[in-house]
């Protein structure tokens, strides 16, 4: 489905932005990738694709 493809692209971009802007809140990143003012939905979808919450993803990638 096209919508699933677009969502996957948005999640890939979010992963990149979360690491590049780790000082930003995940909610700001959610807005940057088009999830607008629905941060709970962003977190839910992000976790579905990555098995981690946005905060846990950043933590796992930045810790040695």
PQR file with spaces between the fields and no chain letter, atoms N, CA, C, O and H, PARSE charges and radii, in Angstrom:
ATOM       1  N    UNK     1       0.819   -1.193    0.000 -0.4000 1.5000
ATOM       2  CA   UNK     1       0.000    0.000    0.000 -0.0000 2.0000
ATOM       3  C    UNK     1       0.864    1.258    0.000  0.5500 1.7000
ATOM       4  O    UNK     1       1.924    1.319    0.622 -0.5500 1.4000
ATOM       5  N    UNK     2       0.375    2.234   -0.708 -0.4000 1.5000
ATOM       6  CA   UNK     2       1.112    3.493   -0.811 -0.0000 2.0000
ATOM       7  C    UNK     2       1.246    4.171    0.553  0.5500 1.7000
ATOM       8  O    UNK     2       2.310    4.695    0.879 -0.5500 1.4000
ATOM       9  H    UNK     2      -0.487    2.184   -1.214  0.4000 1.0000
ATOM      10  N    UNK     3       0.179    4.163    1.349 -0.4000 1.5000
ATOM      11  CA   UNK     3       0.225    4.836    2.652 -0.0000 2.0000
ATOM      12  C    UNK     3       1.262    4.193    3.575  0.5500 1.7000
ATOM      13  O    UNK     3       1.929    4.893    4.336 -0.5500 1.4000
ATOM      14  H    UNK     3      -0.686    3.737    1.084  0.4000 1.0000
ATOM      15  N    UNK     4       1.400    2.875    3.514 -0.4000 1.5000
ATOM      16  CA   UNK     4       2.409    2.193    4.331 -0.0000 2.0000
ATOM      17  C    UNK     4       3.814    2.585    3.876  0.5500 1.7000
ATOM      18  O    UNK     4       4.714    2.756    4.698 -0.5500 1.4000
ATOM      19  H    UNK     4       0.858    2.306    2.896  0.4000 1.0000
ATOM      20  N    UNK     5       3.992    2.723    2.571 -0.4000 1.5000
ATOM      21  CA   UNK     5       5.284    3.144    2.023 -0.0000 2.0000
ATOM      22  C    UNK     5       5.633    4.553    2.506  0.5500 1.7000
ATOM      23  O    UNK     5       6.760    4.807    2.930 -0.5500 1.4000
ATOM      24  H    UNK     5       3.260    2.583    1.904  0.4000 1.0000
ATOM      25  N    UNK     6       4.672    5.453    2.442 -0.4000 1.5000
ATOM      26  CA   UNK     6       4.899    6.833    2.885 -0.0000 2.0000
ATOM      27  C    UNK     6       5.207    6.861    4.380  0.5500 1.7000
ATOM      28  O    UNK     6       6.101    7.586    4.819 -0.5500 1.4000
ATOM      29  H    UNK     6       3.756    5.247    2.098  0.4000 1.0000
ATOM      30  N    UNK     7       4.478    6.083    5.153 -0.4000 1.5000
ATOM      31  CA   UNK     7       4.731    6.025    6.595 -0.0000 2.0000
ATOM      32  C    UNK     7       6.135    5.514    6.868  0.5500 1.7000
ATOM      33  O    UNK     7       6.829    6.043    7.737 -0.5500 1.4000
ATOM      34  H    UNK     7       3.752    5.494    4.797  0.4000 1.0000
ATOM      35  N    UNK     8       6.558    4.498    6.139 -0.4000 1.5000
ATOM      36  CA   UNK     8       7.908    3.965    6.321 -0.0000 2.0000
ATOM      37  C    UNK     8       8.963    5.026    6.004  0.5500 1.7000
ATOM      38  O    UNK     8       9.959    5.141    6.718 -0.5500 1.4000
ATOM      39  H    UNK     8       5.994    4.069    5.433  0.4000 1.0000
ATOM      40  N    UNK     9       8.752    5.793    4.952 -0.4000 1.5000
ATOM      41  CA   UNK     9       9.681    6.882    4.618 -0.0000 2.0000
ATOM      42  C    UNK     9       9.718    7.922    5.730  0.5500 1.7000
ATOM      43  O    UNK     9      10.788    8.417    6.086 -0.5500 1.4000
ATOM      44  H    UNK     9       7.943    5.699    4.372  0.4000 1.0000
ATOM      45  N    UNK    10       8.560    8.251    6.274 -0.4000 1.5000
ATOM      46  CA   UNK    10       8.488    9.241    7.353 -0.0000 2.0000
ATOM      47  C    UNK    10       9.213    8.739    8.601  0.5500 1.7000
ATOM      48  O    UNK    10       9.884    9.512    9.284 -0.5500 1.4000
ATOM      49  H    UNK    10       7.692    7.850    5.985  0.4000 1.0000
ATOM      50  N    UNK    11       9.079    7.456    8.896 -0.4000 1.5000
ATOM      51  CA   UNK    11       9.765    6.887   10.058 -0.0000 2.0000
ATOM      52  C    UNK    11      11.280    6.891    9.834  0.5500 1.7000
ATOM      53  O    UNK    11      12.037    7.192   10.757 -0.5500 1.4000
ATOM      54  H    UNK    11       8.533    6.828    8.341  0.4000 1.0000
ATOM      55  N    UNK    12      11.726    6.561    8.626 -0.4000 1.5000
ATOM      56  CA   UNK    12      13.161    6.599    8.316 -0.0000 2.0000
ATOM      57  C    UNK    12      13.715    8.011    8.505  0.5500 1.7000
ATOM      58  O    UNK    12      14.794    8.192    9.070 -0.5500 1.4000
ATOM      59  H    UNK    12      11.111    6.316    7.876  0.4000 1.0000
ATOM      60  N    UNK    13      12.975    8.999    8.034 -0.4000 1.5000
ATOM      61  CA   UNK    13      13.395   10.396    8.202 -0.0000 2.0000
ATOM      62  C    UNK    13      13.380   10.776    9.680  0.5500 1.7000
ATOM      63  O    UNK    13      14.278   11.475   10.150 -0.5500 1.4000
ATOM      64  H    UNK    13      12.099    8.852    7.575  0.4000 1.0000
ATOM      65  N    UNK    14      12.384   10.326   10.401 -0.4000 1.5000
ATOM      66  CA   UNK    14      12.295   10.617   11.834 -0.0000 2.0000
ATOM      67  C    UNK    14      13.495   10.032   12.577  0.5500 1.7000
ATOM      68  O    UNK    14      14.049   10.683   13.463 -0.5500 1.4000
ATOM      69  H    UNK    14      11.655    9.758   10.019  0.4000 1.0000
ATOM      70  N    UNK    15      13.896    8.822   12.229 -0.4000 1.5000
ATOM      71  CA   UNK    15      15.058    8.201   12.871 -0.0000 2.0000
ATOM      72  C    UNK    15      16.296    9.064   12.669  0.5500 1.7000
ATOM      73  O    UNK    15      17.070    9.285   13.600 -0.5500 1.4000
ATOM      74  H    UNK    15      13.446    8.294   11.510  0.4000 1.0000
ATOM      75  N    UNK    16      16.473    9.546   11.455 -0.4000 1.5000
ATOM      76  CA   UNK    16      17.619   10.401   11.138 -0.0000 2.0000
ATOM      77  C    UNK    16      17.546   11.714   11.933  0.5500 1.7000
ATOM      78  O    UNK    16      18.532   12.138   12.535 -0.5500 1.4000
ATOM      79  H    UNK    16      15.844    9.366   10.699  0.4000 1.0000
ATOM      80  N    UNK    17      16.382   12.341   11.925 -0.4000 1.5000
ATOM      81  CA   UNK    17      16.222   13.619   12.618 -0.0000 2.0000
ATOM      82  C    UNK    17      16.339   13.477   14.131  0.5500 1.7000
ATOM      83  O    UNK    17      16.879   14.363   14.793 -0.5500 1.4000
ATOM      84  H    UNK    17      15.581   11.996   11.436  0.4000 1.0000
ATOM      85  N    UNK    18      15.844   12.381   14.680 -0.4000 1.5000
ATOM      86  CA   UNK    18      15.956   12.170   16.125 -0.0000 2.0000
ATOM      87  C    UNK    18      17.417   12.140   16.554  0.5500 1.7000
ATOM      88  O    UNK    18      17.761   12.629   17.630 -0.5500 1.4000
ATOM      89  H    UNK    18      15.406   11.661   14.141  0.4000 1.0000
ATOM      90  N    UNK    19      18.271   11.571   15.721 -0.4000 1.5000
ATOM      91  CA   UNK    19      19.693   11.512   16.058 -0.0000 2.0000
ATOM      92  C    UNK    19      20.397   12.831   15.785  0.5500 1.7000
ATOM      93  O    UNK    19      21.267   13.241   16.554 -0.5500 1.4000
ATOM      94  H    UNK    19      17.991   11.174   14.847  0.4000 1.0000
ATOM      95  N    UNK    20      20.030   13.499   14.699 -0.4000 1.5000
ATOM      96  CA   UNK    20      20.652   14.783   14.360 -0.0000 2.0000
ATOM      97  C    UNK    20      20.216   15.890   15.309  0.5500 1.7000
ATOM      98  O    UNK    20      20.964   16.840   15.544 -0.5500 1.4000
ATOM      99  H    UNK    20      19.323   13.167   14.075  0.4000 1.0000
ATOM     100  N    UNK    21      19.025   15.773   15.849 -0.4000 1.5000
ATOM     101  CA   UNK    21      18.454   16.802   16.730 -0.0000 2.0000
ATOM     102  C    UNK    21      18.060   16.167   18.055  0.5500 1.7000
ATOM     103  O    UNK    21      16.933   16.338   18.519 -0.5500 1.4000
ATOM     104  H    UNK    21      18.417   15.002   15.658  0.4000 1.0000
ATOM     105  N    UNK    22      18.986   15.437   18.661 -0.4000 1.5000
ATOM     106  CA   UNK    22      18.654   14.697   19.880 -0.0000 2.0000
ATOM     107  C    UNK    22      18.239   15.619   21.026  0.5500 1.7000
ATOM     108  O    UNK    22      17.625   15.171   21.994 -0.5500 1.4000
ATOM     109  H    UNK    22      19.901   15.298   18.284  0.4000 1.0000
ATOM     110  N    UNK    23      18.575   16.904   20.918 -0.4000 1.5000
ATOM     111  CA   UNK    23      18.162   17.852   21.958 -0.0000 2.0000
ATOM     112  C    UNK    23      16.700   18.273   21.788  0.5500 1.7000
ATOM     113  O    UNK    23      16.087   18.793   22.720 -0.5500 1.4000
ATOM     114  H    UNK    23      19.074   17.268   20.131  0.4000 1.0000
ATOM     115  N    UNK    24      16.153   18.050   20.610 -0.4000 1.5000
ATOM     116  CA   UNK    24      14.739   18.365   20.345 -0.0000 2.0000
ATOM     117  C    UNK    24      13.855   17.301   20.974  0.5500 1.7000
ATOM     118  O    UNK    24      14.274   16.161   21.174 -0.5500 1.4000
ATOM     119  H    UNK    24      16.651   17.628   19.853  0.4000 1.0000
ATOM     120  N    UNK    25      12.637   17.691   21.279 -0.4000 1.5000
ATOM     121  CA   UNK    25      11.701   16.681   21.773 -0.0000 2.0000
ATOM     122  C    UNK    25      11.252   15.815   20.604  0.5500 1.7000
ATOM     123  O    UNK    25      11.214   16.280   19.465 -0.5500 1.4000
ATOM     124  H    UNK    25      12.296   18.617   21.117  0.4000 1.0000
ATOM     125  N    UNK    26      10.916   14.569   20.876 -0.4000 1.5000
ATOM     126  CA   UNK    26      10.388   13.717   19.804 -0.0000 2.0000
ATOM     127  C    UNK    26       9.145   14.328   19.148  0.5500 1.7000
ATOM     128  O    UNK    26       8.853   14.056   17.984 -0.5500 1.4000
ATOM     129  H    UNK    26      10.947   14.191   21.801  0.4000 1.0000
ATOM     130  N    UNK    27       8.424   15.150   19.900 -0.4000 1.5000
ATOM     131  CA   UNK    27       7.219   15.774   19.353 -0.0000 2.0000
ATOM     132  C    UNK    27       7.560   16.787   18.269  0.5500 1.7000
ATOM     133  O    UNK    27       6.814   16.938   17.301 -0.5500 1.4000
ATOM     134  H    UNK    27       8.661   15.372   20.846  0.4000 1.0000
ATOM     135  N    UNK    28       8.680   17.479   18.426 -0.4000 1.5000
ATOM     136  CA   UNK    28       9.120   18.413   17.389 -0.0000 2.0000
ATOM     137  C    UNK    28       9.485   17.644   16.125  0.5500 1.7000
ATOM     138  O    UNK    28       9.167   18.072   15.016 -0.5500 1.4000
ATOM     139  H    UNK    28       9.286   17.357   19.212  0.4000 1.0000
ATOM     140  N    UNK    29      10.150   16.517   16.298 -0.4000 1.5000
ATOM     141  CA   UNK    29      10.503   15.675   15.151 -0.0000 2.0000
ATOM     142  C    UNK    29       9.242   15.128   14.493  0.5500 1.7000
ATOM     143  O    UNK    29       9.160   15.065   13.266 -0.5500 1.4000
ATOM     144  H    UNK    29      10.408   16.169   17.199  0.4000 1.0000
ATOM     145  N    UNK    30       8.268   14.738   15.291 -0.4000 1.5000
ATOM     146  CA   UNK    30       6.991   14.242   14.747 -0.0000 2.0000
ATOM     147  C    UNK    30       6.381   15.277   13.812  0.5500 1.7000
ATOM     148  O    UNK    30       5.879   14.941   12.740 -0.5500 1.4000
ATOM     149  H    UNK    30       8.334   14.790   16.287  0.4000 1.0000
ATOM     150  N    UNK    31       6.430   16.529   14.226 -0.4000 1.5000
ATOM     151  CA   UNK    31       5.896   17.601   13.390 -0.0000 2.0000
ATOM     152  C    UNK    31       6.722   17.769   12.114  0.5500 1.7000
ATOM     153  O    UNK    31       6.169   17.995   11.037 -0.5500 1.4000
ATOM     154  H    UNK    31       6.837   16.802   15.098  0.4000 1.0000
ATOM     155  N    UNK    32       8.043   17.657   12.238 -0.4000 1.5000
ATOM     156  CA   UNK    32       8.928   17.826   11.079 -0.0000 2.0000
ATOM     157  C    UNK    32       8.663   16.790    9.987  0.5500 1.7000
ATOM     158  O    UNK    32       8.810   17.083    8.801 -0.5500 1.4000
ATOM     159  H    UNK    32       8.492   17.473   13.113  0.4000 1.0000
ATOM     160  N    UNK    33       8.272   15.583   10.387 -0.4000 1.5000
ATOM     161  CA   UNK    33       8.067   14.522    9.398 -0.0000 2.0000
ATOM     162  C    UNK    33       6.606   14.334    9.015  0.5500 1.7000
ATOM     163  O    UNK    33       6.257   13.379    8.322 -0.5500 1.4000
ATOM     164  H    UNK    33       8.152   15.344   11.350  0.4000 1.0000
ATOM     165  N    UNK    34       5.754   15.250    9.469 -0.4000 1.5000
ATOM     166  CA   UNK    34       4.381   15.239    8.986 -0.0000 2.0000
ATOM     167  C    UNK    34       3.347   14.571    9.860  0.5500 1.7000
ATOM     168  O    UNK    34       2.236   14.301    9.402 -0.5500 1.4000
ATOM     169  H    UNK    34       6.038   16.026   10.032  0.4000 1.0000
ATOM     170  N    UNK    35       3.685   14.295   11.114 -0.4000 1.5000
ATOM     171  CA   UNK    35       2.685   13.725   12.009 -0.0000 2.0000
ATOM     172  C    UNK    35       1.917   14.815   12.743  0.5500 1.7000
ATOM     173  O    UNK    35       1.084   14.526   13.601 -0.5500 1.4000
ATOM     174  H    UNK    35       4.587   14.513   11.485  0.4000 1.0000
ATOM     175  N    UNK    36       2.198   16.062   12.405 -0.4000 1.5000
ATOM     176  CA   UNK    36       1.435   17.197   12.916 -0.0000 2.0000
ATOM     177  C    UNK    36       1.346   17.254   14.422  0.5500 1.7000
ATOM     178  O    UNK    36       2.339   17.090   15.131 -0.5500 1.4000
ATOM     179  H    UNK    36       2.875   16.298   11.707  0.4000 1.0000
ATOM     180  N    UNK    37       0.146   17.488   14.894 -0.4000 1.5000
ATOM     181  CA   UNK    37      -0.038   17.685   16.329 -0.0000 2.0000
ATOM     182  C    UNK    37      -0.564   16.422   17.014  0.5500 1.7000
ATOM     183  O    UNK    37      -1.369   16.503   17.942 -0.5500 1.4000
ATOM     184  H    UNK    37      -0.661   17.621   14.318  0.4000 1.0000
ATOM     185  N    UNK    38      -0.109   15.264   16.557 -0.4000 1.5000
ATOM     186  CA   UNK    38      -0.549   14.008   17.153 -0.0000 2.0000
ATOM     187  C    UNK    38       0.662   13.181   17.601  0.5500 1.7000
ATOM     188  O    UNK    38       0.958   12.142   17.011 -0.5500 1.4000
ATOM     189  H    UNK    38       0.545   15.198   15.803  0.4000 1.0000
ATOM     190  N    UNK    39       1.361   13.645   18.647 -0.4000 1.5000
ATOM     191  CA   UNK    39       2.581   12.965   19.071 -0.0000 2.0000
ATOM     192  C    UNK    39       2.347   11.541   19.571  0.5500 1.7000
ATOM     193  O    UNK    39       3.224   10.688   19.433 -0.5500 1.4000
ATOM     194  H    UNK    39       1.120   14.489   19.126  0.4000 1.0000
ATOM     195  N    UNK    40       1.179   11.274   20.149 -0.4000 1.5000
ATOM     196  CA   UNK    40       0.899    9.916   20.616 -0.0000 2.0000
ATOM     197  C    UNK    40       0.844    8.950   19.437  0.5500 1.7000
ATOM     198  O    UNK    40       1.363    7.836   19.513 -0.5500 1.4000
ATOM     199  H    UNK    40       0.467   11.967   20.261  0.4000 1.0000
ATOM     200  N    UNK    41       0.220    9.379   18.361 -0.4000 1.5000
ATOM     201  CA   UNK    41       0.142    8.542   17.165 -0.0000 2.0000
ATOM     202  C    UNK    41       1.542    8.318   16.592  0.5500 1.7000
ATOM     203  O    UNK    41       1.882    7.206   16.189 -0.5500 1.4000
ATOM     204  H    UNK    41      -0.201   10.284   18.300  0.4000 1.0000
ATOM     205  N    UNK    42       2.347    9.375   16.557 -0.4000 1.5000
ATOM     206  CA   UNK    42       3.726    9.245   16.081 -0.0000 2.0000
ATOM     207  C    UNK    42       4.479    8.206   16.907  0.5500 1.7000
ATOM     208  O    UNK    42       5.135    7.326   16.348 -0.5500 1.4000
ATOM     209  H    UNK    42       2.070   10.278   16.885  0.4000 1.0000
ATOM     210  N    UNK    43       4.391    8.301   18.226 -0.4000 1.5000
ATOM     211  CA   UNK    43       5.088    7.346   19.092 -0.0000 2.0000
ATOM     212  C    UNK    43       4.614    5.923   18.840  0.5500 1.7000
ATOM     213  O    UNK    43       5.417    4.991   18.800 -0.5500 1.4000
ATOM     214  H    UNK    43       3.858    9.016   18.679  0.4000 1.0000
ATOM     215  N    UNK    44       3.315    5.762   18.672 -0.4000 1.5000
ATOM     216  CA   UNK    44       2.736    4.438   18.422 -0.0000 2.0000
ATOM     217  C    UNK    44       3.255    3.856   17.108  0.5500 1.7000
ATOM     218  O    UNK    44       3.665    2.696   17.063 -0.5500 1.4000
ATOM     219  H    UNK    44       2.663    6.519   18.704  0.4000 1.0000
ATOM     220  N    UNK    45       3.240    4.649   16.047 -0.4000 1.5000
ATOM     221  CA   UNK    45       3.697    4.184   14.738 -0.0000 2.0000
ATOM     222  C    UNK    45       5.207    3.959   14.747  0.5500 1.7000
ATOM     223  O    UNK    45       5.693    2.978   14.184 -0.5500 1.4000
ATOM     224  H    UNK    45       2.907    5.592   16.084  0.4000 1.0000
ATOM     225  N    UNK    46       5.948    4.864   15.382 -0.4000 1.5000
ATOM     226  CA   UNK    46       7.402    4.713   15.464 -0.0000 2.0000
ATOM     227  C    UNK    46       7.745    3.391   16.143  0.5500 1.7000
ATOM     228  O    UNK    46       8.615    2.655   15.677 -0.5500 1.4000
ATOM     229  H    UNK    46       5.553    5.661   15.839  0.4000 1.0000
ATOM     230  N    UNK    47       7.063    3.093   17.239 -0.4000 1.5000
ATOM     231  CA   UNK    47       7.322    1.851   17.973 -0.0000 2.0000
ATOM     232  C    UNK    47       6.943    0.628   17.138  0.5500 1.7000
ATOM     233  O    UNK    47       7.606   -0.406   17.216 -0.5500 1.4000
ATOM     234  H    UNK    47       6.356    3.690   17.618  0.4000 1.0000
ATOM     235  N    UNK    48       5.894    0.739   16.353 -0.4000 1.5000
ATOM     236  CA   UNK    48       5.479   -0.371   15.490 -0.0000 2.0000
ATOM     237  C    UNK    48       6.586   -0.715   14.485  0.5500 1.7000
ATOM     238  O    UNK    48       6.833   -1.888   14.206 -0.5500 1.4000
ATOM     239  H    UNK    48       5.355    1.579   16.290  0.4000 1.0000
ATOM     240  N    UNK    49       7.244    0.307   13.950 -0.4000 1.5000
ATOM     241  CA   UNK    49       8.270    0.096   12.924 -0.0000 2.0000
ATOM     242  C    UNK    49       9.648   -0.215   13.498  0.5500 1.7000
ATOM     243  O    UNK    49      10.438   -0.907   12.857 -0.5500 1.4000
ATOM     244  H    UNK    49       7.043    1.260   14.177  0.4000 1.0000
ATOM     245  N    UNK    50       9.947    0.286   14.696 -0.4000 1.5000
ATOM     246  CA   UNK    50      11.304    0.135   15.235 -0.0000 2.0000
ATOM     247  C    UNK    50      11.384   -0.737   16.484  0.5500 1.7000
ATOM     248  O    UNK    50      12.476   -1.116   16.907 -0.5500 1.4000
ATOM     249  H    UNK    50       9.305    0.848   15.217  0.4000 1.0000
ATOM     250  N    UNK    51      10.246   -1.052   17.068 -0.4000 1.5000
ATOM     251  CA   UNK    51      10.167   -1.816   18.330 -0.0000 2.0000
ATOM     252  C    UNK    51      10.662   -1.015   19.532  0.5500 1.7000
ATOM     253  O    UNK    51      10.827   -1.566   20.620 -0.5500 1.4000
ATOM     254  H    UNK    51       9.359   -0.744   16.724  0.4000 1.0000
ATOM     255  N    UNK    52      10.901    0.291   19.338 -0.4000 1.5000
ATOM     256  CA   UNK    52      11.345    1.176   20.415 -0.0000 2.0000
ATOM     257  C    UNK    52      10.552    2.472   20.363  0.5500 1.7000
ATOM     258  O    UNK    52      10.107    2.896   19.297 -0.5500 1.4000
ATOM     259  H    UNK    52      10.767    0.739   18.454  0.4000 1.0000
ATOM     260  N    UNK    53      10.379    3.099   21.522 -0.4000 1.5000
ATOM     261  CA   UNK    53       9.799    4.440   21.528 -0.0000 2.0000
ATOM     262  C    UNK    53      10.838    5.397   20.949  0.5500 1.7000
ATOM     263  O    UNK    53      12.020    5.056   20.901 -0.5500 1.4000
ATOM     264  H    UNK    53      10.741    2.755   22.388  0.4000 1.0000
ATOM     265  N    UNK    54      10.428    6.582   20.511 -0.4000 1.5000
ATOM     266  CA   UNK    54      11.416    7.538   19.989 -0.0000 2.0000
ATOM     267  C    UNK    54      12.541    7.832   20.993  0.5500 1.7000
ATOM     268  O    UNK    54      13.711    7.876   20.614 -0.5500 1.4000
ATOM     269  H    UNK    54       9.468    6.859   20.550  0.4000 1.0000
ATOM     270  N    UNK    55      12.190    8.031   22.264 -0.4000 1.5000
ATOM     271  CA   UNK    55      13.217    8.323   23.271 -0.0000 2.0000
ATOM     272  C    UNK    55      14.154    7.138   23.470  0.5500 1.7000
ATOM     273  O    UNK    55      15.367    7.314   23.583 -0.5500 1.4000
ATOM     274  H    UNK    55      11.239    7.995   22.572  0.4000 1.0000
ATOM     275  N    UNK    56      13.594    5.935   23.511 -0.4000 1.5000
ATOM     276  CA   UNK    56      14.430    4.746   23.676 -0.0000 2.0000
ATOM     277  C    UNK    56      15.316    4.517   22.455  0.5500 1.7000
ATOM     278  O    UNK    56      16.444    4.041   22.585 -0.5500 1.4000
ATOM     279  H    UNK    56      12.609    5.792   23.419  0.4000 1.0000
ATOM     280  N    UNK    57      14.813    4.852   21.280 -0.4000 1.5000
ATOM     281  CA   UNK    57      15.614    4.726   20.059 -0.0000 2.0000
ATOM     282  C    UNK    57      16.845    5.627   20.142  0.5500 1.7000
ATOM     283  O    UNK    57      17.965    5.189   19.876 -0.5500 1.4000
ATOM     284  H    UNK    57      13.897    5.239   21.174  0.4000 1.0000
ATOM     285  N    UNK    58      16.627    6.883   20.511 -0.4000 1.5000
ATOM     286  CA   UNK    58      17.749    7.828   20.621 -0.0000 2.0000
ATOM     287  C    UNK    58      18.743    7.331   21.665  0.5500 1.7000
ATOM     288  O    UNK    58      19.952    7.321   21.432 -0.5500 1.4000
ATOM     289  H    UNK    58      15.717    7.239   20.727  0.4000 1.0000
ATOM     290  N    UNK    59      18.227    6.923   22.804 -0.4000 1.5000
ATOM     291  CA   UNK    59      19.094    6.438   23.878 -0.0000 2.0000
ATOM     292  C    UNK    59      19.926    5.242   23.406  0.5500 1.7000
ATOM     293  O    UNK    59      21.125    5.178   23.675 -0.5500 1.4000
ATOM     294  H    UNK    59      17.245    6.930   22.993  0.4000 1.0000
ATOM     295  N    UNK    60      19.304    4.312   22.717 -0.4000 1.5000
ATOM     296  CA   UNK    60      20.021    3.112   22.265 -0.0000 2.0000
ATOM     297  C    UNK    60      21.079    3.439   21.217  0.5500 1.7000
ATOM     298  O    UNK    60      22.107    2.765   21.147 -0.5500 1.4000
ATOM     299  H    UNK    60      18.329    4.364   22.499  0.4000 1.0000
ATOM     300  N    UNK    61      20.842    4.454   20.413 -0.4000 1.5000
ATOM     301  CA   UNK    61      21.787    4.807   19.356 -0.0000 2.0000
ATOM     302  C    UNK    61      22.931    5.685   19.864  0.5500 1.7000
ATOM     303  O    UNK    61      24.019    5.671   19.289 -0.5500 1.4000
ATOM     304  H    UNK    61      20.007    5.002   20.470  0.4000 1.0000
ATOM     305  N    UNK    62      22.702    6.439   20.924 -0.4000 1.5000
ATOM     306  CA   UNK    62      23.727    7.364   21.407 -0.0000 2.0000
ATOM     307  C    UNK    62      24.585    6.784   22.517  0.5500 1.7000
ATOM     308  O    UNK    62      25.661    7.310   22.804 -0.5500 1.4000
ATOM     309  H    UNK    62      21.819    6.450   21.392  0.4000 1.0000
ATOM     310  N    UNK    63      24.127    5.703   23.151 -0.4000 1.5000
ATOM     311  CA   UNK    63      24.932    5.087   24.199 -0.0000 2.0000
ATOM     312  C    UNK    63      25.986    4.185   23.566  0.5500 1.7000
ATOM     313  O    UNK    63      25.721    3.517   22.567 -0.5500 1.4000
ATOM     314  H    UNK    63      23.253    5.275   22.918  0.4000 1.0000
ATOM     315  N    UNK    64      27.180    4.169   24.151 -0.4000 1.5000
ATOM     316  CA   UNK    64      28.247    3.315   23.600 -0.0000 2.0000
ATOM     317  C    UNK    64      27.957    1.832   23.789  0.5500 1.7000
ATOM     318  O    UNK    64      28.756    0.989   23.381 -0.5500 1.4000
ATOM     319  H    UNK    64      27.396    4.711   24.963  0.4000 1.0000
